[in-house]
């Protein structure tokens, strides 16, 4: 049975109600258990459990150190293209946003990767909007092939595919697949995804399973917080994680916790998730999924990221750019607009979007702008080890 069937049968509303009405005593009881069920998870993220955040932090910290040691794995997103055929109201790359676009050539992708290598990164997340014309399967394969000799860990965050299309990407050297459901609230999902294949909620939800069937062994999931009630999203993420751990058990699971950031299109969050809520969720996820990687990106401020390092996070990006060519300026000379899949060259000085030396538009604004070396330094000063490389293809030979 696919997760879609389990998701359809999941008593989401009653779990959310339990969560909202939980008492501190019930939350405490759930917190004490060595193995947390989905109901326990709902208790631990409840408003009542807000009073228990310090106890939660202590348990989460101890469990994370026991399972992962005092390490934080570092990775960098490398944006290949900001072309997209979808309209997602909350995303700067949406088809109808008149942004500056570009798709890097394979040589330019290698140039960007070299710059990241110089910074110390050995783990890359290749990111692209969904546009079969500009970001074809063949193009993605070429990018992975060109990088995998040098980079021991390459993950993808690109438009969902069929299993048969994932296989050549795995064979080319990609080992991880990241796909956020964005929101697990079907009504909100339908409202926010106004055009393009991404409108198919179930197809997206089954993506990690298709990637697993193609042999991907790192699977990343998450919700984008700020679109629907964060507790409802978290319950669904937990149910999804539980399903993947049961059914895709050979893969390592990571869970990301992105909160909405400002972007082109000026979408504003529909719901609030405070810093304290985020801390509570990180700890609740750790207690429920002791071996899952928990990912924190540069969407969050330096202060909050520093504070979360000892509490349960195990992977962080650093020094990120969310525009193609962001690390070296690659592709700058080919920046254009795209209308109905057609490239529209910029006429000099004719666009307020293209002042001299402009770069492609980023997906969203980042909050932590510290260079990677500074992030690594603070990780060390907090008593943790920054890990740039934790896997090598030779280990699986
Ligand atoms: S969220 Fe993804 S699919 Fe949606 S517009 Fe942005 S890049 Fe495209």
Boltz pocket constraint, residues with backbone or C-beta under 6 A from the ligand:
constraints:
  - pocket:
      binder: B
      contacts: [[A, 83], [A, 84], [A, 85], [A, 86], [A, 87], [A, 88], [A, 91], [A, 92], [A, 93], [A, 94], [A, 95], [A, 128], [A, 129], [A, 130], [A, 198]]
      max_distance: 6.0
